[in-house]
């Protein structure tokens, strides 16, 4: 069942955030990866990743979910096959174990991506405050709230999210799933590695790596 969100906004829109930006596409053709040369994590993976969709990346532990995220991010070259990115200017990764900068406030973390996008300090702080307000209901998952907000503020075309609901209660997890759906409708390609059946069920598409082993 596709994701839904009663609130359309996931923070302030900026130039480049328009969900109708044409032609964003990530294409995987016969992608496979191995670290040993003998045992393959996955092979013959074909997929077209587009905006307005949320892709749940599932499979047993050790099946290569995080590796595939690294391949999508361009950090790892697949052992075989090809990946093409069309109109993907920026990729953002929300890690399973959120990493912040010591002695930096929450607002600082979310302001920084807006500064990098060219806003002055008052504008960036205002956008950061507005965005954090949209995620304020995510009580019990403050670190996840911060990292999701920072990922959104980056204005990424491709958003990679690793186990976003692993440490959250059911209500908060459902809210995160709804937010990810809203982001896809604003023009992001969203790929979520997950073991959570609720996240899988909420996604529009499922890539099960067990099918490619």
C-alpha positions in Angstrom: 0.0 0.0 0.0 1.5 3.4 -1.0 2.6 5.8 1.6 0.3 8.7 2.5 0.8 11.8 4.6 -2.0 14.1 5.7 0.5 16.9 5.8 2.0 17.8 2.3 4.8 19.9 3.6 8.1 18.5 4.8 9.8 21.8 5.2 10.2 25.0 3.2 10.5 24.7 -0.6 13.5 26.2 -2.3 14.4 26.5 -6.0 15.3 23.0 -7.1 12.9 21.3 -4.7 10.0 21.3 -7.2 8.6 17.7 -7.4 8.0 18.3 -11.2 11.7 18.6 -12.1 11.7 16.4 -15.2 14.0 13.5 -16.0 15.4 12.4 -12.7 16.4 8.7 -13.1 18.8 6.2 -11.6 19.1 3.1 -13.8 20.7 -0.2 -12.7 21.5 -2.8 -15.3 22.7 -6.3 -14.4 24.3 -5.0 -11.2 26.1 -7.4 -9.0 28.7 -7.3 -6.2 31.2 -9.5 -4.5 33.9 -8.8 -2.0 35.6 -12.2 -2.3 35.2 -13.1 -6.0 33.5 -16.3 -5.0 30.4 -15.4 -3.0 28.1 -12.8 -4.6 25.9 -10.6 -2.4 23.6 -10.1 -5.4 23.7 -10.4 -9.1 21.6 -9.4 -12.2 19.8 -6.6 -10.4 17.9 -4.4 -12.8 15.9 -1.4 -11.7 14.7 2.1 -12.8 14.5 4.5 -9.8 12.3 7.5 -10.2 10.8 10.4 -8.1 7.3 10.0 -6.7 8.3 6.4 -5.6 9.7 5.1 -2.4 11.8 1.9 -2.8 12.1 -0.4 0.1 15.4 -2.3 -0.1 14.9 -5.5 1.9 16.6 -8.9 2.4 18.2 -10.9 5.2 21.2 -9.5 7.1 24.3 -9.8 5.0 22.4 -9.7 1.7 24.1 -6.5 0.7 21.5 -3.7 1.5 24.1 -1.3 2.8 26.5 -2.2 0.0 23.8 -1.4 -2.6 23.2 1.9 -0.9 26.9 2.6 -1.2 26.8 1.7 -4.9 23.8 4.0 -5.4 25.7 6.8 -3.7 28.7 6.3 -6.0 31.0 5.3 -3.1 31.4 1.8 -4.3 31.8 0.5 -7.9 29.7 -2.6 -8.6 31.7 -5.7 -9.4 29.6 -6.1 -12.5 26.9 -4.2 -14.4 26.3 -0.5 -14.7 24.6 2.3 -12.9 23.5 5.5 -14.7 22.3 8.7 -13.0 20.3 11.2 -15.0 19.8 14.7 -13.5 21.0 13.6 -10.1 22.9 16.5 -8.8 23.1 15.6 -5.1 22.8 12.5 -3.0 22.1 12.5 0.7 22.5 9.5 3.1 20.6 9.2 6.4 22.6 6.6 8.3 21.2 4.0 10.7 23.4 5.2 13.5 23.1 9.0 13.2 26.4 10.9 13.3 26.5 14.6 14.3 29.2 17.0 15.1 30.1 17.4 18.8 29.2 20.8 20.4 26.9 21.7 17.5 23.3 22.4 18.2 20.4 20.8 16.4 19.6 24.0 14.6 23.3 24.3 13.5 23.2 20.8 11.9 20.1 21.7 9.9 21.2 25.2 9.1 24.4 24.1 7.5 22.9 22.5 4.3 20.9 25.6 3.7 24.0 27.7 4.0 25.7 25.4 1.5 22.8 26.0 -0.9 23.5 29.8 -0.8 21.1 31.2 1.8 22.4 33.8 4.2 22.5 33.0 7.9 19.1 34.5 8.9 17.3 32.8 5.9 19.1 29.5 6.6 18.2 29.5 10.3 14.5 30.4 9.5 14.3 27.5 7.0 15.9 25.1 9.5 13.5 26.1 12.2 10.5 25.6 9.9 11.8 22.2 8.8 12.5 21.0 12.3 9.0 22.0 13.3 7.7 19.6 10.7 9.6 16.8 12.4 8.9 17.8 15.9 6.3 15.1 16.4 9.0 12.4 16.1 9.5 12.1 19.8 11.6 9.2 21.0 13.8 9.4 17.9 15.6 12.8 18.3 18.8 11.7 16.5 16.8 10.2 13.6 14.7 13.4 13.5 17.8 15.5 13.2 19.4 13.4 10.5 16.2 13.2 8.5 15.8 16.9 8.7 19.4 17.5 7.7 19.0 15.2 4.7 15.9 17.0 3.6 17.6 20.4 4.0 20.4 19.3 1.6 17.9 19.4 -1.3 19.1 16.0 -2.5 17.8 14.5 -5.7 18.5 11.0 -4.3 17.9 10.3 -0.6 19.3 7.0 0.8 18.0 6.0 4.2 19.4 3.1 6.2 17.0 1.5 8.8 15.1 4.7 9.7 12.7 3.0 12.1 14.9 0.5 13.8 14.9 2.4 17.1 11.5 3.9 17.0 8.1 3.1 18.5 5.2 2.1 16.2 3.6 5.6 16.0 6.9 7.4 15.4 7.9 4.8 12.8 4.6 5.3 10.9 5.2 9.1 11.0 8.7 8.6 9.5 7.3 6.4 6.8 4.7 9.0 5.9 7.4 11.7 5.8 9.5 9.7 3.4 6.5 9.3 1.1 5.9 13.1 1.2 9.6 13.6 0.2 9.2 11.4 -2.8 6.3 13.4 -4.0 8.4 16.5 -3.8 10.8 15.2 -6.4 13.3 13.1 -4.4 14.1 9.5 -5.4 13.9 7.8 -2.0 15.5 4.4 -1.3 15.1 2.9 2.2 17.0 -0.1 3.5 14.9 -1.8 6.1 13.9 -4.9 8.1 10.7 -3.3 9.2 7.6 -4.8 7.6 5.7 -1.6 8.2 8.2 0.4 6.1 8.1 -2.3 3.5 4.3 -2.3 3.3 4.3 1.5 3.2 6.7 1.8 0.2 5.4 2.0 -3.3 8.1 -0.5 -4.6 10.1 -3.3 -3.0 13.6 -4.5 -4.1 14.2 -7.8 -2.3 17.9 -8.7 -2.6 17.0 -12.3 -1.7 15.6 -12.5 -5.3 19.1 -11.7 -6.7 21.2 -14.2 -4.9 
